[in-house]
Every structure is written in C-alpha cells, then in structure tokens.
Amino acid sequence: MKVEVCLANFSYQRGAENLYTEDLNFTLDTGEILTILGANGVGKTTLLRCLVGLLPWRNGESYFNGKSLGAYRKIDFWREVGYVPIARRSTFELKVWEYVVLGRASYVGTFAQPSKRDRCLAQEKLETVGIGHLAEKSSHQISSGELQLASIARTLVSNPKLLLLDEPESHLDIQKQVAVLAVIKKLAKEHGITSIINTHYPNHAFYLADRVLLLGKGLPVKFGTLEDVMQVETLSTYFNVEVIKLQEQWGEEHLEVMVPRALAKGGKS
Ligand SMILES: Nc1ncnc2c1ncn2[C@@H]1O[C@H](COP(=O)(O)OP(=O)(O)OP(=O)(O)O)[C@@H](O)[C@H]1O
C-alpha cells in the first residue's frame, strides 16, 4: 500500500501551537519500511495515531493508494491496516491462538465463534512470526517478547497491506529484538507489506529502513533515505547527545553502528 501524508500537523489542545515544528510531508511506496526516530515526547506515537485517523490531523491529510483517509469506510480501511501499539499484557487470559484470532474481528464479528478457517489462519500467522509451537499456551504464560510476536501475528490475520508498529522491540532482549525486526523486514520485502515503525534505536533504522523520518523539538522535520538522515551530526543534534559512528570490517561485511559516545567503553560523558 502506498502511503502519503500531505501538509499535516496536530495539536492536543485547541489554540495551542502545533506539535510538529513544520507540517509533515512524506510518501512511502508499497513494501517500503519507514522508521520514525526522535527523542521522548516529540510526537512519534501521535503521528501514527493521526496517520490512521485515531486522532484528527489539525490540518493536512493522509492518503492510502491515492485515496484520502476520509474517503474510506472505516471497516474497509481497518481490513487493510494493522496497528500494533506498544505491547501491554491484557487482563483477559486466552490461549495464544485465541488472542491471535481476535485480529479477525472485522471479519468474524466481535461475538461470533471463530471458524476453523480463522483458527488455521491464526496458526499460520503464528508460524510466520516463529511461535507456532505456543498456540495452545496461555497468553499469561508467555514472555513479553513472545507476546510482542503474538501481537504482530494478531495483526497479520486480517492480511494487512500496511503495518504500523509502535516500539515493537520495547521490553525485548537483544536476540528477540533481532527476531522481531527480521519478521518485520520479511513481511515488507517478501509480502510487500508497507511498514511504519516507531523506534528509540537508531541502529534499528540501519537494519530496517528504506526511509527515515526524524523529529526534534523546535527542529526541522527530516525525511529521506538512511544516507540523507542518519548523519552523526544530525543525530547528535536531534537527540541532544554526542553520537559517534563505529565501523568494523567483519570478513566481507563492512559494519557500522552509531552509539552515544558516553556509552562506548572508555567514552567520557
Ligand atoms: N492524550 C494527550 N493529551 C495531551 N497531550 C498528550 C497526549 N498524549 C501525548 N501528549 C503529549 O504530546 C507529545 C507527544 O507525545 P507522543 O506520545 O506522541 O510522543 P512520542 O515521541 O511517541 O514519545 P515517547 O518516545 O516517549 O513514546 C508529548 O509532549 C506528550 O506529553
């Protein structure tokens, strides 16, 4: 799904100044991955919510495959779009497959019994994210990383063409972070699912992003390729901390990471 945001801005309070320093303008082609970066409170979650109409843009509009959000019937729109908010464990205890089937609600009807086909689809999507073996376990007896993967599977059962993920790696150990990011990349590159991801990890943009949107309080909105946006000076300014780039030749691979200098061993704060 192609995504466009044109001249968009937002404010939580009427009459207050805009949340974003400049109106947002960006385009994402089908199967591309956008990572949104920026310090706490710059408006990353708000942007995801405005994009899909969970909050109203103050000005501007979102377009999906060239059609404005306002022109979609809600039920049709949400059949095409999957939103994975920051993971929180539900108070309801369900089997993992039942939790995933809930993602079929727009097809099944909220109180209807899921069909055998819904059950199979849930299993298939659990396999896609690598946790098919957990289908019969209680949603209260899986780890937060597994729950995060189950949340992605739950979104996938409606076969979305656009995935929005808010900090999908939060609370995950580094092995699970790699697993979750690999799933997102596979969905975009093999299944053509356009993806927009909020993250606090600049290095995850290196792994995932075709495009990067960088937000900063009182700073211009930066949108472009990794090369355009992920510069040491730029990140240092937008995160208000000195960032350095470290490089290593690993066999045939030329590896680069960016870290705050103060956190590198031997670095002085
Ligand atoms: N419901 C709300 N009402 C009023 N202000 C809000 C509301 N939700 C968020 N804000 C404010 O809007 C700004 C943007 O919040 P948002 O959650 O979008 O930022 P974020 O970049 O996702 O932050 P984080 O990285 O900490 O998750 C913040 O200053 C926040 O305090």
The ligand as an SDF file (V2000), in Angstrom:
LIG
                    3D

 31 33  0  0  0  0  0  0  0  0999 V2000
   -3.6800   12.4830   25.2680 N   0  0  0  0  0  0  0  0  0  0  0  0
   -2.8160   13.5100   25.3250 C   0  0  0  0  0  0  0  0  0  0  0  0
   -3.2230   14.7460   25.6870 N   0  0  0  0  0  0  0  0  0  0  0  0
   -2.3710   15.7860   25.7260 C   0  0  0  0  0  0  0  0  0  0  0  0
   -1.0590   15.6910   25.3960 N   0  0  0  0  0  0  0  0  0  0  0  0
   -0.5940   14.4890   25.0380 C   0  0  0  0  0  0  0  0  0  0  0  0
   -1.4430   13.3350   24.9680 C   0  0  0  0  0  0  0  0  0  0  0  0
   -0.7120   12.2730   24.5690 N   0  0  0  0  0  0  0  0  0  0  0  0
    0.5420   12.7460   24.3810 C   0  0  0  0  0  0  0  0  0  0  0  0
    0.6180   14.0510   24.6660 N   0  0  0  0  0  0  0  0  0  0  0  0
    1.8060   14.9200   24.5500 C   0  0  0  0  0  0  0  0  0  0  0  0
    2.1120   15.0390   23.1690 O   0  0  0  0  0  0  0  0  0  0  0  0
    3.5220   14.9750   22.9620 C   0  0  0  0  0  0  0  0  0  0  0  0
    3.8480   13.8430   22.0040 C   0  0  0  0  0  0  0  0  0  0  0  0
    3.5440   12.6060   22.6350 O   0  0  0  0  0  0  0  0  0  0  0  0
    3.8550   11.2180   21.9160 P   0  0  0  0  0  0  0  0  0  0  0  0
    3.4110   10.1250   22.8460 O   0  0  0  0  0  0  0  0  0  0  0  0
    3.3100   11.2380   20.5660 O   0  0  0  0  0  0  0  0  0  0  0  0
    5.4500   11.2630   21.8270 O   0  0  0  0  0  0  0  0  0  0  0  0
    6.4770   10.1190   21.4880 P   0  0  0  0  0  0  0  0  0  0  0  0
    7.5120   10.7220   20.6040 O   0  0  0  0  0  0  0  0  0  0  0  0
    5.7740    8.9100   20.9840 O   0  0  0  0  0  0  0  0  0  0  0  0
    7.0810    9.8430   22.9310 O   0  0  0  0  0  0  0  0  0  0  0  0
    7.8680    8.5440   23.5250 P   0  0  0  0  0  0  0  0  0  0  0  0
    9.1090    8.3890   22.7190 O   0  0  0  0  0  0  0  0  0  0  0  0
    8.1570    8.9660   24.9360 O   0  0  0  0  0  0  0  0  0  0  0  0
    6.9390    7.3770   23.4350 O   0  0  0  0  0  0  0  0  0  0  0  0
    4.1530   14.8290   24.3480 C   0  0  0  0  0  0  0  0  0  0  0  0
    4.5550   16.1090   24.7910 O   0  0  0  0  0  0  0  0  0  0  0  0
    3.0200   14.2910   25.1990 C   0  0  0  0  0  0  0  0  0  0  0  0
    3.1550   14.7220   26.5280 O   0  0  0  0  0  0  0  0  0  0  0  0
  1  2  1  0
  2  3  1  0
  2  7  2  0
  3  4  2  0
  4  5  1  0
  5  6  2  0
  6  7  1  0
  6 10  1  0
  7  8  1  0
  8  9  2  0
  9 10  1  0
 10 11  1  0
 11 12  1  0
 11 30  1  0
 12 13  1  0
 13 14  1  0
 13 28  1  0
 14 15  1  0
 15 16  1  0
 16 17  2  0
 16 18  1  0
 16 19  1  0
 19 20  1  0
 20 21  2  0
 20 22  1  0
 20 23  1  0
 23 24  1  0
 24 25  2  0
 24 26  1  0
 24 27  1  0
 28 29  1  0
 28 30  1  0
 30 31  1  0
M  END
$$$$
